[in-house]
């Protein structure tokens, strides 16, 4: 039985002035999406991440593997 590994990425959401949300994934340069609602934007970025990873070349995949184990946490100043 093949076990599917889950990868978790930090997604940054921003509320747009004209409505809706934009979202980016800092660990995946160029991975962006949007949605009319927060939930739609969340679903859209999940799909964008899957497509990004499916289309990544070997150099990008090697880079992403090298970043495994990094921890991202908010810091207030």
mmJSON file of the N, C-alpha and C atoms, coordinates in Angstrom:
{"data_MODEL":{"atom_site":{
"group_PDB":["ATOM","ATOM","ATOM","ATOM","ATOM","ATOM","ATOM","ATOM","ATOM","ATOM","ATOM","ATOM","ATOM","ATOM","ATOM","ATOM","ATOM","ATOM","ATOM","ATOM","ATOM","ATOM","ATOM","ATOM","ATOM","ATOM","ATOM","ATOM","ATOM","ATOM","ATOM","ATOM","ATOM","ATOM","ATOM","ATOM","ATOM","ATOM","ATOM","ATOM","ATOM","ATOM","ATOM","ATOM","ATOM","ATOM","ATOM","ATOM","ATOM","ATOM","ATOM","ATOM","ATOM","ATOM","ATOM","ATOM","ATOM","ATOM","ATOM","ATOM","ATOM","ATOM","ATOM","ATOM","ATOM","ATOM","ATOM","ATOM","ATOM","ATOM","ATOM","ATOM","ATOM","ATOM","ATOM","ATOM","ATOM","ATOM","ATOM","ATOM","ATOM","ATOM","ATOM","ATOM","ATOM","ATOM","ATOM","ATOM","ATOM","ATOM","ATOM","ATOM","ATOM","ATOM","ATOM","ATOM","ATOM","ATOM","ATOM","ATOM","ATOM","ATOM","ATOM","ATOM","ATOM","ATOM","ATOM","ATOM","ATOM","ATOM","ATOM","ATOM","ATOM","ATOM","ATOM","ATOM","ATOM","ATOM","ATOM","ATOM","ATOM","ATOM","ATOM","ATOM","ATOM","ATOM","ATOM","ATOM","ATOM","ATOM","ATOM","ATOM","ATOM","ATOM","ATOM","ATOM","ATOM","ATOM","ATOM","ATOM","ATOM","ATOM","ATOM","ATOM","ATOM","ATOM","ATOM","ATOM","ATOM","ATOM","ATOM","ATOM","ATOM","ATOM","ATOM","ATOM","ATOM","ATOM","ATOM","ATOM","ATOM","ATOM","ATOM","ATOM","ATOM","ATOM","ATOM","ATOM","ATOM","ATOM","ATOM","ATOM","ATOM","ATOM","ATOM","ATOM","ATOM","ATOM","ATOM","ATOM","ATOM","ATOM","ATOM","ATOM","ATOM","ATOM","ATOM","ATOM","ATOM","ATOM","ATOM","ATOM","ATOM","ATOM","ATOM","ATOM","ATOM","ATOM","ATOM","ATOM","ATOM","ATOM","ATOM","ATOM","ATOM","ATOM","ATOM","ATOM","ATOM","ATOM","ATOM","ATOM","ATOM","ATOM","ATOM","ATOM","ATOM","ATOM","ATOM","ATOM","ATOM","ATOM","ATOM","ATOM","ATOM","ATOM","ATOM","ATOM","ATOM","ATOM","ATOM"],
"id":[1,2,3,4,5,6,7,8,9,10,11,12,13,14,15,16,17,18,19,20,21,22,23,24,25,26,27,28,29,30,31,32,33,34,35,36,37,38,39,40,41,42,43,44,45,46,47,48,49,50,51,52,53,54,55,56,57,58,59,60,61,62,63,64,65,66,67,68,69,70,71,72,73,74,75,76,77,78,79,80,81,82,83,84,85,86,87,88,89,90,91,92,93,94,95,96,97,98,99,100,101,102,103,104,105,106,107,108,109,110,111,112,113,114,115,116,117,118,119,120,121,122,123,124,125,126,127,128,129,130,131,132,133,134,135,136,137,138,139,140,141,142,143,144,145,146,147,148,149,150,151,152,153,154,155,156,157,158,159,160,161,162,163,164,165,166,167,168,169,170,171,172,173,174,175,176,177,178,179,180,181,182,183,184,185,186,187,188,189,190,191,192,193,194,195,196,197,198,199,200,201,202,203,204,205,206,207,208,209,210,211,212,213,214,215,216,217,218,219,220,221,222,223,224,225,226,227,228,229,230,231],
"type_symbol":["N","C","C","N","C","C","N","C","C","N","C","C","N","C","C","N","C","C","N","C","C","N","C","C","N","C","C","N","C","C","N","C","C","N","C","C","N","C","C","N","C","C","N","C","C","N","C","C","N","C","C","N","C","C","N","C","C","N","C","C","N","C","C","N","C","C","N","C","C","N","C","C","N","C","C","N","C","C","N","C","C","N","C","C","N","C","C","N","C","C","N","C","C","N","C","C","N","C","C","N","C","C","N","C","C","N","C","C","N","C","C","N","C","C","N","C","C","N","C","C","N","C","C","N","C","C","N","C","C","N","C","C","N","C","C","N","C","C","N","C","C","N","C","C","N","C","C","N","C","C","N","C","C","N","C","C","N","C","C","N","C","C","N","C","C","N","C","C","N","C","C","N","C","C","N","C","C","N","C","C","N","C","C","N","C","C","N","C","C","N","C","C","N","C","C","N","C","C","N","C","C","N","C","C","N","C","C","N","C","C","N","C","C","N","C","C","N","C","C","N","C","C","N","C","C","N","C","C","N","C","C"],
"label_atom_id":["N","CA","C","N","CA","C","N","CA","C","N","CA","C","N","CA","C","N","CA","C","N","CA","C","N","CA","C","N","CA","C","N","CA","C","N","CA","C","N","CA","C","N","CA","C","N","CA","C","N","CA","C","N","CA","C","N","CA","C","N","CA","C","N","CA","C","N","CA","C","N","CA","C","N","CA","C","N","CA","C","N","CA","C","N","CA","C","N","CA","C","N","CA","C","N","CA","C","N","CA","C","N","CA","C","N","CA","C","N","CA","C","N","CA","C","N","CA","C","N","CA","C","N","CA","C","N","CA","C","N","CA","C","N","CA","C","N","CA","C","N","CA","C","N","CA","C","N","CA","C","N","CA","C","N","CA","C","N","CA","C","N","CA","C","N","CA","C","N","CA","C","N","CA","C","N","CA","C","N","CA","C","N","CA","C","N","CA","C","N","CA","C","N","CA","C","N","CA","C","N","CA","C","N","CA","C","N","CA","C","N","CA","C","N","CA","C","N","CA","C","N","CA","C","N","CA","C","N","CA","C","N","CA","C","N","CA","C","N","CA","C","N","CA","C","N","CA","C","N","CA","C","N","CA","C","N","CA","C","N","CA","C","N","CA","C","N","CA","C"],
"label_alt_id":[null,null,null,null,null,null,null,null,null,null,null,null,null,null,null,null,null,null,null,null,null,null,null,null,null,null,null,null,null,null,null,null,null,null,null,null,null,null,null,null,null,null,null,null,null,null,null,null,null,null,null,null,null,null,null,null,null,null,null,null,null,null,null,null,null,null,null,null,null,null,null,null,null,null,null,null,null,null,null,null,null,null,null,null,null,null,null,null,null,null,null,null,null,null,null,null,null,null,null,null,null,null,null,null,null,null,null,null,null,null,null,null,null,null,null,null,null,null,null,null,null,null,null,null,null,null,null,null,null,null,null,null,null,null,null,null,null,null,null,null,null,null,null,null,null,null,null,null,null,null,null,null,null,null,null,null,null,null,null,null,null,null,null,null,null,null,null,null,null,null,null,null,null,null,null,null,null,null,null,null,null,null,null,null,null,null,null,null,null,null,null,null,null,null,null,null,null,null,null,null,null,null,null,null,null,null,null,null,null,null,null,null,null,null,null,null,null,null,null,null,null,null,null,null,null,null,null,null,null,null,null],
"label_comp_id":["UNK","UNK","UNK","UNK","UNK","UNK","UNK","UNK","UNK","UNK","UNK","UNK","UNK","UNK","UNK","UNK","UNK","UNK","UNK","UNK","UNK","UNK","UNK","UNK","UNK","UNK","UNK","UNK","UNK","UNK","UNK","UNK","UNK","UNK","UNK","UNK","UNK","UNK","UNK","UNK","UNK","UNK","UNK","UNK","UNK","UNK","UNK","UNK","UNK","UNK","UNK","UNK","UNK","UNK","UNK","UNK","UNK","UNK","UNK","UNK","UNK","UNK","UNK","UNK","UNK","UNK","UNK","UNK","UNK","UNK","UNK","UNK","UNK","UNK","UNK","UNK","UNK","UNK","UNK","UNK","UNK","UNK","UNK","UNK","UNK","UNK","UNK","UNK","UNK","UNK","UNK","UNK","UNK","UNK","UNK","UNK","UNK","UNK","UNK","UNK","UNK","UNK","UNK","UNK","UNK","UNK","UNK","UNK","UNK","UNK","UNK","UNK","UNK","UNK","UNK","UNK","UNK","UNK","UNK","UNK","UNK","UNK","UNK","UNK","UNK","UNK","UNK","UNK","UNK","UNK","UNK","UNK","UNK","UNK","UNK","UNK","UNK","UNK","UNK","UNK","UNK","UNK","UNK","UNK","UNK","UNK","UNK","UNK","UNK","UNK","UNK","UNK","UNK","UNK","UNK","UNK","UNK","UNK","UNK","UNK","UNK","UNK","UNK","UNK","UNK","UNK","UNK","UNK","UNK","UNK","UNK","UNK","UNK","UNK","UNK","UNK","UNK","UNK","UNK","UNK","UNK","UNK","UNK","UNK","UNK","UNK","UNK","UNK","UNK","UNK","UNK","UNK","UNK","UNK","UNK","UNK","UNK","UNK","UNK","UNK","UNK","UNK","UNK","UNK","UNK","UNK","UNK","UNK","UNK","UNK","UNK","UNK","UNK","UNK","UNK","UNK","UNK","UNK","UNK","UNK","UNK","UNK","UNK","UNK","UNK","UNK","UNK","UNK","UNK","UNK","UNK"],
"label_asym_id":["A","A","A","A","A","A","A","A","A","A","A","A","A","A","A","A","A","A","A","A","A","A","A","A","A","A","A","A","A","A","A","A","A","A","A","A","A","A","A","A","A","A","A","A","A","A","A","A","A","A","A","A","A","A","A","A","A","A","A","A","A","A","A","A","A","A","A","A","A","A","A","A","A","A","A","A","A","A","A","A","A","A","A","A","A","A","A","A","A","A","A","A","A","A","A","A","A","A","A","A","A","A","A","A","A","A","A","A","A","A","A","A","A","A","A","A","A","A","A","A","A","A","A","A","A","A","A","A","A","A","A","A","A","A","A","A","A","A","A","A","A","A","A","A","A","A","A","A","A","A","A","A","A","A","A","A","A","A","A","A","A","A","A","A","A","A","A","A","A","A","A","A","A","A","A","A","A","A","A","A","A","A","A","A","A","A","A","A","A","A","A","A","A","A","A","A","A","A","A","A","A","A","A","A","A","A","A","A","A","A","A","A","A","A","A","A","A","A","A","A","A","A","A","A","A","A","A","A","A","A","A"],
"label_entity_id":["1","1","1","1","1","1","1","1","1","1","1","1","1","1","1","1","1","1","1","1","1","1","1","1","1","1","1","1","1","1","1","1","1","1","1","1","1","1","1","1","1","1","1","1","1","1","1","1","1","1","1","1","1","1","1","1","1","1","1","1","1","1","1","1","1","1","1","1","1","1","1","1","1","1","1","1","1","1","1","1","1","1","1","1","1","1","1","1","1","1","1","1","1","1","1","1","1","1","1","1","1","1","1","1","1","1","1","1","1","1","1","1","1","1","1","1","1","1","1","1","1","1","1","1","1","1","1","1","1","1","1","1","1","1","1","1","1","1","1","1","1","1","1","1","1","1","1","1","1","1","1","1","1","1","1","1","1","1","1","1","1","1","1","1","1","1","1","1","1","1","1","1","1","1","1","1","1","1","1","1","1","1","1","1","1","1","1","1","1","1","1","1","1","1","1","1","1","1","1","1","1","1","1","1","1","1","1","1","1","1","1","1","1","1","1","1","1","1","1","1","1","1","1","1","1","1","1","1","1","1","1"],
"label_seq_id":[1,1,1,2,2,2,3,3,3,4,4,4,5,5,5,6,6,6,7,7,7,8,8,8,9,9,9,10,10,10,11,11,11,12,12,12,13,13,13,14,14,14,15,15,15,16,16,16,17,17,17,18,18,18,19,19,19,20,20,20,21,21,21,22,22,22,23,23,23,24,24,24,25,25,25,26,26,26,27,27,27,28,28,28,29,29,29,30,30,30,31,31,31,32,32,32,33,33,33,34,34,34,35,35,35,36,36,36,37,37,37,38,38,38,39,39,39,40,40,40,41,41,41,42,42,42,43,43,43,44,44,44,45,45,45,46,46,46,47,47,47,48,48,48,49,49,49,50,50,50,51,51,51,52,52,52,53,53,53,54,54,54,55,55,55,56,56,56,57,57,57,58,58,58,59,59,59,60,60,60,61,61,61,62,62,62,63,63,63,64,64,64,65,65,65,66,66,66,67,67,67,68,68,68,69,69,69,70,70,70,71,71,71,72,72,72,73,73,73,74,74,74,75,75,75,76,76,76,77,77,77],
"pdbx_PDB_ins_code":[null,null,null,null,null,null,null,null,null,null,null,null,null,null,null,null,null,null,null,null,null,null,null,null,null,null,null,null,null,null,null,null,null,null,null,null,null,null,null,null,null,null,null,null,null,null,null,null,null,null,null,null,null,null,null,null,null,null,null,null,null,null,null,null,null,null,null,null,null,null,null,null,null,null,null,null,null,null,null,null,null,null,null,null,null,null,null,null,null,null,null,null,null,null,null,null,null,null,null,null,null,null,null,null,null,null,null,null,null,null,null,null,null,null,null,null,null,null,null,null,null,null,null,null,null,null,null,null,null,null,null,null,null,null,null,null,null,null,null,null,null,null,null,null,null,null,null,null,null,null,null,null,null,null,null,null,null,null,null,null,null,null,null,null,null,null,null,null,null,null,null,null,null,null,null,null,null,null,null,null,null,null,null,null,null,null,null,null,null,null,null,null,null,null,null,null,null,null,null,null,null,null,null,null,null,null,null,null,null,null,null,null,null,null,null,null,null,null,null,null,null,null,null,null,null,null,null,null,null,null,null],
"Cartn_x":[0.843,0.0,0.888,0.627,1.405,0.858,1.752,1.369,1.588,0.566,0.687,1.234,2.294,2.9,2.258,1.948,1.332,2.412,2.423,3.337,2.505,3.036,2.336,3.131,2.444,3.073,2.342,3.074,2.5,1.891,0.628,-0.048,-0.385,-0.099,-0.338,-1.536,-2.597,-3.831,-3.909,-4.412,-4.635,-6.029,-6.719,-8.049,-7.883,-8.53,-8.417,-9.403,-9.013,-9.87,-11.203,-11.181,-12.404,-13.151,-12.767,-13.413,-12.584,-12.808,-12.084,-10.747,-10.021,-8.742,-7.693,-6.481,-5.331,-4.524,-3.773,-3.005,-1.723,-0.64,0.646,1.277,2.255,2.991,4.466,5.0,6.378,7.423,7.209,8.177,8.164,7.141,7.008,6.948,8.087,8.111,7.201,6.338,5.426,4.125,3.913,2.679,1.677,0.681,-0.327,-1.709,-2.718,-4.096,-4.974,-6.288,-7.235,-8.588,-9.523,-10.893,-11.813,-13.086,-14.071,-14.293,-14.117,-14.239,-12.944,-12.75,-11.564,-11.524,-12.657,-12.715,-12.387,-12.896,-12.596,-11.104,-10.53,-9.094,-8.276,-8.7,-7.993,-8.031,-9.188,-9.306,-8.479,-8.505,-7.759,-6.254,-5.756,-4.313,-3.89,-4.752,-4.439,-4.221,-5.098,-4.957,-3.705,-3.447,-2.256,-0.977,-0.945,0.23,0.415,-0.665,-0.567,-0.02,-0.555,-0.089,1.366,1.737,3.112,4.06,3.73,4.6,4.623,3.492,3.442,4.315,4.362,5.098,6.539,6.953,8.297,9.369,10.432,11.556,12.424,13.409,14.243,15.008,15.481,16.208,15.301,14.073,13.116,12.782,12.577,12.275,13.431,14.667,15.836,15.866,15.604,15.563,14.491,13.302,12.211,12.539,13.174,13.574,14.59,15.46,16.487,15.877,14.666,14.013,13.122,13.011,12.185,12.709,11.8,12.19,12.257,12.148,12.128,10.813,10.866,9.672,9.393,8.15,7.728,6.752,7.001,6.114,5.998,4.826,4.692,5.483,6.053,6.788,6.257,5.752,5.227,6.305,6.417,7.388,6.695],
"Cartn_y":[-1.182,0.0,1.244,2.154,3.386,4.425,5.013,6.051,7.414,8.25,9.602,10.529,11.246,12.185,13.56,14.182,15.508,16.553,17.579,18.704,19.907,20.691,21.872,23.114,24.109,25.366,26.522,27.558,28.782,29.567,29.931,30.752,32.094,33.177,34.526,35.116,35.423,35.95,37.451,38.155,39.587,39.933,40.758,41.197,42.349,42.245,43.255,44.396,45.613,46.792,46.659,46.051,45.923,44.62,43.935,42.683,41.475,40.408,39.181,39.129,38.065,37.818,37.403,37.865,37.377,36.511,35.574,34.662,34.253,34.17,33.741,32.726,31.999,31.004,31.391,32.021,32.512,31.445,30.212,29.145,28.687,29.098,28.699,29.956,30.483,31.736,31.676,32.667,32.743,31.986,31.4,30.659,31.606,32.027,32.981,32.486,32.984,32.744,33.818,33.665,34.624,33.958,34.65,34.162,35.256,35.118,36.104,36.029,34.831,34.641,34.023,34.069,33.461,31.967,31.295,29.851,29.534,30.338,30.13,30.342,31.376,31.632,30.479,29.926,28.797,27.577,27.279,26.146,26.385,27.619,27.943,27.823,28.235,28.146,26.693,25.858,24.428,23.858,24.207,23.745,24.337,25.616,26.266,25.589,25.219,24.537,23.183,22.422,21.114,21.266,22.223,22.452,22.896,23.77,24.256,23.078,22.212,21.078,20.062,19.844,18.921,19.403,20.721,21.299,21.677,21.52,21.95,21.123,21.804,21.088,20.482,19.682,18.986,19.95,21.064,22.041,22.599,22.918,23.437,22.378,21.141,20.057,19.832,19.907,19.762,20.882,22.105,23.252,23.055,22.637,22.446,21.342,20.258,19.188,19.693,20.61,21.129,21.977,22.46,23.318,22.537,21.241,20.424,20.552,20.573,20.675,22.098,23.085,24.473,24.74,25.587,25.94,27.423,27.739,29.125,29.445,30.553,30.959,32.475,33.001,34.453,35.015,36.182,36.886,38.312,38.734,40.093,41.003,42.209,43.192,44.517],
"Cartn_z":[0.0,0.0,0.0,-0.91,-1.013,-0.037,0.743,1.691,1.056,1.086,0.54,1.614,1.265,2.205,2.038,3.141,3.127,3.36,2.522,2.687,3.112,4.027,4.516,4.146,3.596,3.206,3.869,4.215,4.749,3.59,3.709,2.707,3.351,2.632,3.14,2.391,3.144,2.569,2.793,1.796,1.918,1.424,2.186,1.779,0.795,-0.358,-1.403,-1.171,-1.552,-1.369,-2.093,-3.276,-4.065,-3.782,-2.719,-2.328,-2.71,-2.034,-2.314,-1.604,-1.884,-1.222,-2.242,-2.027,-2.779,-1.823,-2.376,-1.525,-2.243,-1.48,-2.028,-1.093,-1.619,-0.844,-0.917,0.127,0.087,-0.256,0.15,-0.119,-1.574,-2.327,-3.725,-4.589,-4.986,-5.753,-6.982,-7.093,-8.226,-8.033,-6.865,-6.594,-5.932,-6.711,-6.266,-6.661,-5.983,-6.378,-5.749,-5.901,-5.342,-5.259,-4.627,-4.55,-4.056,-4.366,-3.921,-2.414,-1.837,-0.391,0.127,1.441,2.038,1.72,1.852,1.593,0.135,-0.791,-2.204,-2.465,-1.869,-2.029,-1.456,-0.322,0.29,-0.631,-1.185,-2.11,-3.369,-3.873,-5.087,-4.877,-3.696,-3.472,-3.288,-2.731,-2.645,-4.044,-4.969,-6.348,-6.991,-6.746,-7.309,-6.808,-5.531,-4.973,-5.652,-5.794,-6.462,-7.878,-8.625,-9.995,-10.018,-9.097,-8.999,-8.792,-7.846,-7.538,-8.674,-9.338,-10.474,-11.623,-11.83,-12.956,-12.626,-11.37,-10.959,-11.664,-12.109,-12.708,-11.603,-11.984,-10.996,-10.091,-10.635,-9.818,-8.715,-9.08,-8.094,-7.057,-7.497,-6.557,-5.583,-6.079,-5.208,-4.181,-4.615,-3.705,-2.635,-3.036,-2.081,-1.079,-1.535,-0.616,0.395,-0.015,0.895,2.01,1.82,2.815,3.77,3.585,4.487,5.901,6.821,8.222,8.734,7.845,8.295,9.015,9.992,10.754,10.551,10.229,10.057,11.176,11.866,12.953,12.973,13.299,13.377,14.558,14.353,15.409,15.453,16.589,16.739,17.309,16.755,17.266,17.502],
"occupancy":[1.0,1.0,1.0,1.0,1.0,1.0,1.0,1.0,1.0,1.0,1.0,1.0,1.0,1.0,1.0,1.0,1.0,1.0,1.0,1.0,1.0,1.0,1.0,1.0,1.0,1.0,1.0,1.0,1.0,1.0,1.0,1.0,1.0,1.0,1.0,1.0,1.0,1.0,1.0,1.0,1.0,1.0,1.0,1.0,1.0,1.0,1.0,1.0,1.0,1.0,1.0,1.0,1.0,1.0,1.0,1.0,1.0,1.0,1.0,1.0,1.0,1.0,1.0,1.0,1.0,1.0,1.0,1.0,1.0,1.0,1.0,1.0,1.0,1.0,1.0,1.0,1.0,1.0,1.0,1.0,1.0,1.0,1.0,1.0,1.0,1.0,1.0,1.0,1.0,1.0,1.0,1.0,1.0,1.0,1.0,1.0,1.0,1.0,1.0,1.0,1.0,1.0,1.0,1.0,1.0,1.0,1.0,1.0,1.0,1.0,1.0,1.0,1.0,1.0,1.0,1.0,1.0,1.0,1.0,1.0,1.0,1.0,1.0,1.0,1.0,1.0,1.0,1.0,1.0,1.0,1.0,1.0,1.0,1.0,1.0,1.0,1.0,1.0,1.0,1.0,1.0,1.0,1.0,1.0,1.0,1.0,1.0,1.0,1.0,1.0,1.0,1.0,1.0,1.0,1.0,1.0,1.0,1.0,1.0,1.0,1.0,1.0,1.0,1.0,1.0,1.0,1.0,1.0,1.0,1.0,1.0,1.0,1.0,1.0,1.0,1.0,1.0,1.0,1.0,1.0,1.0,1.0,1.0,1.0,1.0,1.0,1.0,1.0,1.0,1.0,1.0,1.0,1.0,1.0,1.0,1.0,1.0,1.0,1.0,1.0,1.0,1.0,1.0,1.0,1.0,1.0,1.0,1.0,1.0,1.0,1.0,1.0,1.0,1.0,1.0,1.0,1.0,1.0,1.0,1.0,1.0,1.0,1.0,1.0,1.0,1.0,1.0,1.0,1.0,1.0,1.0],
"B_iso_or_equiv":[0.0,0.0,0.0,0.0,0.0,0.0,0.0,0.0,0.0,0.0,0.0,0.0,0.0,0.0,0.0,0.0,0.0,0.0,0.0,0.0,0.0,0.0,0.0,0.0,0.0,0.0,0.0,0.0,0.0,0.0,0.0,0.0,0.0,0.0,0.0,0.0,0.0,0.0,0.0,0.0,0.0,0.0,0.0,0.0,0.0,0.0,0.0,0.0,0.0,0.0,0.0,0.0,0.0,0.0,0.0,0.0,0.0,0.0,0.0,0.0,0.0,0.0,0.0,0.0,0.0,0.0,0.0,0.0,0.0,0.0,0.0,0.0,0.0,0.0,0.0,0.0,0.0,0.0,0.0,0.0,0.0,0.0,0.0,0.0,0.0,0.0,0.0,0.0,0.0,0.0,0.0,0.0,0.0,0.0,0.0,0.0,0.0,0.0,0.0,0.0,0.0,0.0,0.0,0.0,0.0,0.0,0.0,0.0,0.0,0.0,0.0,0.0,0.0,0.0,0.0,0.0,0.0,0.0,0.0,0.0,0.0,0.0,0.0,0.0,0.0,0.0,0.0,0.0,0.0,0.0,0.0,0.0,0.0,0.0,0.0,0.0,0.0,0.0,0.0,0.0,0.0,0.0,0.0,0.0,0.0,0.0,0.0,0.0,0.0,0.0,0.0,0.0,0.0,0.0,0.0,0.0,0.0,0.0,0.0,0.0,0.0,0.0,0.0,0.0,0.0,0.0,0.0,0.0,0.0,0.0,0.0,0.0,0.0,0.0,0.0,0.0,0.0,0.0,0.0,0.0,0.0,0.0,0.0,0.0,0.0,0.0,0.0,0.0,0.0,0.0,0.0,0.0,0.0,0.0,0.0,0.0,0.0,0.0,0.0,0.0,0.0,0.0,0.0,0.0,0.0,0.0,0.0,0.0,0.0,0.0,0.0,0.0,0.0,0.0,0.0,0.0,0.0,0.0,0.0,0.0,0.0,0.0,0.0,0.0,0.0,0.0,0.0,0.0,0.0,0.0,0.0],
"pdbx_formal_charge":[null,null,null,null,null,null,null,null,null,null,null,null,null,null,null,null,null,null,null,null,null,null,null,null,null,null,null,null,null,null,null,null,null,null,null,null,null,null,null,null,null,null,null,null,null,null,null,null,null,null,null,null,null,null,null,null,null,null,null,null,null,null,null,null,null,null,null,null,null,null,null,null,null,null,null,null,null,null,null,null,null,null,null,null,null,null,null,null,null,null,null,null,null,null,null,null,null,null,null,null,null,null,null,null,null,null,null,null,null,null,null,null,null,null,null,null,null,null,null,null,null,null,null,null,null,null,null,null,null,null,null,null,null,null,null,null,null,null,null,null,null,null,null,null,null,null,null,null,null,null,null,null,null,null,null,null,null,null,null,null,null,null,null,null,null,null,null,null,null,null,null,null,null,null,null,null,null,null,null,null,null,null,null,null,null,null,null,null,null,null,null,null,null,null,null,null,null,null,null,null,null,null,null,null,null,null,null,null,null,null,null,null,null,null,null,null,null,null,null,null,null,null,null,null,null,null,null,null,null,null,null],
"auth_seq_id":[1,1,1,2,2,2,3,3,3,4,4,4,5,5,5,6,6,6,7,7,7,8,8,8,9,9,9,10,10,10,11,11,11,12,12,12,13,13,13,14,14,14,15,15,15,16,16,16,17,17,17,18,18,18,19,19,19,20,20,20,21,21,21,22,22,22,23,23,23,24,24,24,25,25,25,26,26,26,27,27,27,28,28,28,29,29,29,30,30,30,31,31,31,32,32,32,33,33,33,34,34,34,35,35,35,36,36,36,37,37,37,38,38,38,39,39,39,40,40,40,41,41,41,42,42,42,43,43,43,44,44,44,45,45,45,46,46,46,47,47,47,48,48,48,49,49,49,50,50,50,51,51,51,52,52,52,53,53,53,54,54,54,55,55,55,56,56,56,57,57,57,58,58,58,59,59,59,60,60,60,61,61,61,62,62,62,63,63,63,64,64,64,65,65,65,66,66,66,67,67,67,68,68,68,69,69,69,70,70,70,71,71,71,72,72,72,73,73,73,74,74,74,75,75,75,76,76,76,77,77,77],
"auth_comp_id":["UNK","UNK","UNK","UNK","UNK","UNK","UNK","UNK","UNK","UNK","UNK","UNK","UNK","UNK","UNK","UNK","UNK","UNK","UNK","UNK","UNK","UNK","UNK","UNK","UNK","UNK","UNK","UNK","UNK","UNK","UNK","UNK","UNK","UNK","UNK","UNK","UNK","UNK","UNK","UNK","UNK","UNK","UNK","UNK","UNK","UNK","UNK","UNK","UNK","UNK","UNK","UNK","UNK","UNK","UNK","UNK","UNK","UNK","UNK","UNK","UNK","UNK","UNK","UNK","UNK","UNK","UNK","UNK","UNK","UNK","UNK","UNK","UNK","UNK","UNK","UNK","UNK","UNK","UNK","UNK","UNK","UNK","UNK","UNK","UNK","UNK","UNK","UNK","UNK","UNK","UNK","UNK","UNK","UNK","UNK","UNK","UNK","UNK","UNK","UNK","UNK","UNK","UNK","UNK","UNK","UNK","UNK","UNK","UNK","UNK","UNK","UNK","UNK","UNK","UNK","UNK","UNK","UNK","UNK","UNK","UNK","UNK","UNK","UNK","UNK","UNK","UNK","UNK","UNK","UNK","UNK","UNK","UNK","UNK","UNK","UNK","UNK","UNK","UNK","UNK","UNK","UNK","UNK","UNK","UNK","UNK","UNK","UNK","UNK","UNK","UNK","UNK","UNK","UNK","UNK","UNK","UNK","UNK","UNK","UNK","UNK","UNK","UNK","UNK","UNK","UNK","UNK","UNK","UNK","UNK","UNK","UNK","UNK","UNK","UNK","UNK","UNK","UNK","UNK","UNK","UNK","UNK","UNK","UNK","UNK","UNK","UNK","UNK","UNK","UNK","UNK","UNK","UNK","UNK","UNK","UNK","UNK","UNK","UNK","UNK","UNK","UNK","UNK","UNK","UNK","UNK","UNK","UNK","UNK","UNK","UNK","UNK","UNK","UNK","UNK","UNK","UNK","UNK","UNK","UNK","UNK","UNK","UNK","UNK","UNK","UNK","UNK","UNK","UNK","UNK","UNK"],
"auth_asym_id":["A","A","A","A","A","A","A","A","A","A","A","A","A","A","A","A","A","A","A","A","A","A","A","A","A","A","A","A","A","A","A","A","A","A","A","A","A","A","A","A","A","A","A","A","A","A","A","A","A","A","A","A","A","A","A","A","A","A","A","A","A","A","A","A","A","A","A","A","A","A","A","A","A","A","A","A","A","A","A","A","A","A","A","A","A","A","A","A","A","A","A","A","A","A","A","A","A","A","A","A","A","A","A","A","A","A","A","A","A","A","A","A","A","A","A","A","A","A","A","A","A","A","A","A","A","A","A","A","A","A","A","A","A","A","A","A","A","A","A","A","A","A","A","A","A","A","A","A","A","A","A","A","A","A","A","A","A","A","A","A","A","A","A","A","A","A","A","A","A","A","A","A","A","A","A","A","A","A","A","A","A","A","A","A","A","A","A","A","A","A","A","A","A","A","A","A","A","A","A","A","A","A","A","A","A","A","A","A","A","A","A","A","A","A","A","A","A","A","A","A","A","A","A","A","A","A","A","A","A","A","A"],
"auth_atom_id":["N","CA","C","N","CA","C","N","CA","C","N","CA","C","N","CA","C","N","CA","C","N","CA","C","N","CA","C","N","CA","C","N","CA","C","N","CA","C","N","CA","C","N","CA","C","N","CA","C","N","CA","C","N","CA","C","N","CA","C","N","CA","C","N","CA","C","N","CA","C","N","CA","C","N","CA","C","N","CA","C","N","CA","C","N","CA","C","N","CA","C","N","CA","C","N","CA","C","N","CA","C","N","CA","C","N","CA","C","N","CA","C","N","CA","C","N","CA","C","N","CA","C","N","CA","C","N","CA","C","N","CA","C","N","CA","C","N","CA","C","N","CA","C","N","CA","C","N","CA","C","N","CA","C","N","CA","C","N","CA","C","N","CA","C","N","CA","C","N","CA","C","N","CA","C","N","CA","C","N","CA","C","N","CA","C","N","CA","C","N","CA","C","N","CA","C","N","CA","C","N","CA","C","N","CA","C","N","CA","C","N","CA","C","N","CA","C","N","CA","C","N","CA","C","N","CA","C","N","CA","C","N","CA","C","N","CA","C","N","CA","C","N","CA","C","N","CA","C","N","CA","C","N","CA","C","N","CA","C","N","CA","C","N","CA","C","N","CA","C"],
"pdbx_PDB_model_num":[1,1,1,1,1,1,1,1,1,1,1,1,1,1,1,1,1,1,1,1,1,1,1,1,1,1,1,1,1,1,1,1,1,1,1,1,1,1,1,1,1,1,1,1,1,1,1,1,1,1,1,1,1,1,1,1,1,1,1,1,1,1,1,1,1,1,1,1,1,1,1,1,1,1,1,1,1,1,1,1,1,1,1,1,1,1,1,1,1,1,1,1,1,1,1,1,1,1,1,1,1,1,1,1,1,1,1,1,1,1,1,1,1,1,1,1,1,1,1,1,1,1,1,1,1,1,1,1,1,1,1,1,1,1,1,1,1,1,1,1,1,1,1,1,1,1,1,1,1,1,1,1,1,1,1,1,1,1,1,1,1,1,1,1,1,1,1,1,1,1,1,1,1,1,1,1,1,1,1,1,1,1,1,1,1,1,1,1,1,1,1,1,1,1,1,1,1,1,1,1,1,1,1,1,1,1,1,1,1,1,1,1,1,1,1,1,1,1,1,1,1,1,1,1,1,1,1,1,1,1,1]
}}}
